[in-house]
């Protein structure tokens, strides 16, 4: 069998020096392997600690991103609501302004009709007055021609 140790024999059994040397060799090999395993465990613990730290950092970043996302969503919702309110107010204001303008136009149309009526009346008065003056002037001219 490989790795099987055969000890020399001596007068009262195995050679003590061979046995002690073998045991010391086994202890050294065991200590070396134990130290390797301890180093490996320490490296794994260190790596595990680093992974935990990275995981915690990622969790914090994820929480921050979620918080930021919620804030952005909240701001967008508020902005959309405000935009809708502003749009509604603008529509109401535009409707009121349109109504005022229509009333003003109607009032101005009525004034225009009144002014046209007044102009017609004034024209009629002026024409009548001019006719009276014309008749009077005609009379004066006739009198002067007869007198003259």
C-alpha positions as a printed NumPy array, in Angstrom:
array([[  0.   ,   0.   ,   0.   ],
       [  1.288,   3.457,  -0.856],
       [  2.032,   5.719,   2.087],
       [  2.238,   2.746,   4.405],
       [  5.196,   3.058,   6.737],
       [  7.203,   0.038,   7.713],
       [  9.254,   0.304,  10.822],
       [ 12.454,  -1.565,  11.465],
       [ 12.281,  -3.894,  14.292],
       [ 14.6  ,  -3.993,  17.232],
       [ 15.053,  -6.19 ,  20.197],
       [ 11.86 ,  -5.327,  22.008],
       [  9.616,  -4.366,  19.071],
       [  9.812,  -1.485,  16.648],
       [ 12.776,   0.841,  16.529],
       [ 11.835,   3.785,  18.765],
       [ 13.847,   6.311,  16.748],
       [ 12.042,   5.297,  13.547],
       [  8.66 ,   5.496,  15.282],
       [  9.441,   8.85 ,  16.913],
       [ 10.824,  10.245,  13.63 ],
       [  7.723,   9.08 ,  11.814],
       [  5.422,  10.555,  14.455],
       [  7.323,  13.865,  14.336],
       [  7.105,  13.856,  10.546],
       [  3.35 ,  13.196,  10.758],
       [  2.972,  15.995,  13.316],
       [  4.893,  18.43 ,  11.07 ],
       [  2.804,  17.449,   8.045],
       [ -0.362,  17.732,  10.118],
       [  0.716,  21.147,  11.46 ],
       [  1.552,  22.295,   7.915],
       [ -1.817,  21.113,   6.604],
       [ -3.552,  22.607,   9.644],
       [ -1.786,  25.934,   9.019],
       [ -2.8  ,  25.751,   5.327],
       [ -6.39 ,  25.096,   6.309],
       [ -6.284,  27.893,   8.923],
       [ -4.903,  30.268,   6.269],
       [ -7.563,  29.099,   3.842],
       [-10.268,  29.589,   6.492],
       [ -8.924,  33.068,   7.301],
       [ -8.89 ,  33.964,   3.588],
       [-12.438,  32.647,   3.177],
       [-13.592,  34.556,   6.266],
       [-11.982,  37.707,   4.89 ],
       [-13.584,  37.107,   1.493],
       [-16.914,  36.427,   3.219],
       [-16.574,  39.681,   5.18 ],
       [-15.86 ,  41.572,   1.936],
       [-18.883,  39.961,   0.261],
       [-21.068,  40.878,   3.23 ],
       [-19.83 ,  44.472,   3.039],
       [-20.477,  44.605,  -0.707],
       [-23.909,  43.059,  -0.166],
       [-24.735,  45.662,   2.49 ],
       [-23.471,  48.423,   0.178],
       [-25.646,  47.077,  -2.638],
       [-28.622,  46.92 ,  -0.296],
       [-28.048,  50.53 ,   0.733],
       [-27.735,  51.581,  -2.905],
       [-30.877,  49.629,  -3.798],
       [-32.749,  51.264,  -0.916],
       [-31.491,  54.684,  -2.019],
       [-32.513,  53.979,  -5.614],
       [-35.967,  52.867,  -4.478],
       [-36.288,  55.965,  -2.32 ],
       [-35.149,  58.178,  -5.211],
       [-37.535,  56.397,  -7.562],
       [-40.415,  56.986,  -5.137],
       [-39.465,  60.664,  -4.794],
       [-39.284,  61.082,  -8.56 ],
       [-42.614,  59.313,  -9.015],
       [-44.156,  61.51 ,  -6.326],
       [-42.78 ,  64.667,  -7.939],
       [-44.006,  63.557, -11.365],
       [-47.462,  62.8  , -10.001],
       [-47.615,  66.186,  -8.267],
       [-46.372,  67.927, -11.414],
       [-48.975,  66.14 , -13.506],
       [-51.717,  67.054, -11.039],
       [-50.561,  70.68 , -10.999],
       [-50.431,  70.725, -14.793],
       [-53.991,  69.407, -14.93 ],
       [-55.142,  72.033, -12.437],
       [-53.339,  74.775, -14.367],
       [-54.828,  73.533, -17.631],
       [-58.311,  73.467, -16.123],
       [-57.836,  76.971, -14.7  ],
       [-56.556,  78.183, -18.082],
       [-59.604,  76.695, -19.809],
       [-61.946,  78.338, -17.321],
       [-60.122,  81.655, -17.698],
       [-60.191,  81.345, -21.497],
       [-63.924,  80.579, -21.422],
       [-64.549,  83.589, -19.17 ],
       [-62.411,  85.807, -21.412],
       [-64.235,  84.508, -24.497],
       [-67.571,  85.224, -22.842],
       [-66.435,  88.753, -21.94 ],
       [-65.2  ,  89.332, -25.485],
       [-68.459,  88.053, -26.947],
       [-70.39 ,  90.365, -24.604],
       [-68.12 ,  93.267, -25.588],
       [-68.57 ,  92.469, -29.282],
       [-72.335,  92.312, -28.842],
       [-72.301,  95.6  , -26.938],
       [-70.129,  97.212, -29.628],
       [-72.454,  95.889, -32.334],
       [-75.396,  97.441, -30.488],
       [-73.47 , 100.718, -30.198],
       [-72.681, 100.551, -33.911],
       [-76.355, 100.028, -34.722],
       [-77.224, 102.968, -32.453],
       [-74.534, 105.136, -34.097],
       [-75.782, 104.2  , -37.567],
       [-79.311, 105.064, -36.493],
       [-78.088, 108.375, -35.069],
       [-76.159, 109.068, -38.295],
       [-79.271, 108.304, -40.332],
       [-81.293, 110.61 , -38.145],
       [-78.58 , 113.274, -38.248],
       [-78.313, 112.93 , -42.033],
       [-82.064, 113.32 , -42.319],
       [-81.945, 116.395, -40.071],
       [-79.027, 117.86 , -42.06 ],
       [-80.775, 117.155, -45.388],
       [-83.984, 118.756, -44.091],
       [-82.055, 121.725, -42.747],
       [-80.183, 122.1  , -46.035],
       [-83.483, 121.931, -47.929],
       [-84.918, 124.678, -45.68 ],
       [-81.826, 126.799, -46.27 ],
       [-82.018, 126.074, -49.973],
       [-85.663, 127.11 , -50.045],
       [-84.845, 130.219, -48.015],
       [-81.848, 131.024, -50.253],
       [-84.009, 130.415, -53.301],
       [-86.558, 132.829, -51.858],
       [-83.883, 135.441, -51.123],
       [-82.407, 135.078, -54.609],
       [-85.878, 135.425, -56.16 ],
       [-86.532, 138.555, -54.07 ],
       [-83.231, 140.08 , -55.11 ],
       [-83.852, 139.285, -58.745],
       [-87.279, 140.839, -58.559],
       [-85.904, 143.812, -56.728],
       [-83.043, 144.127, -58.903]])
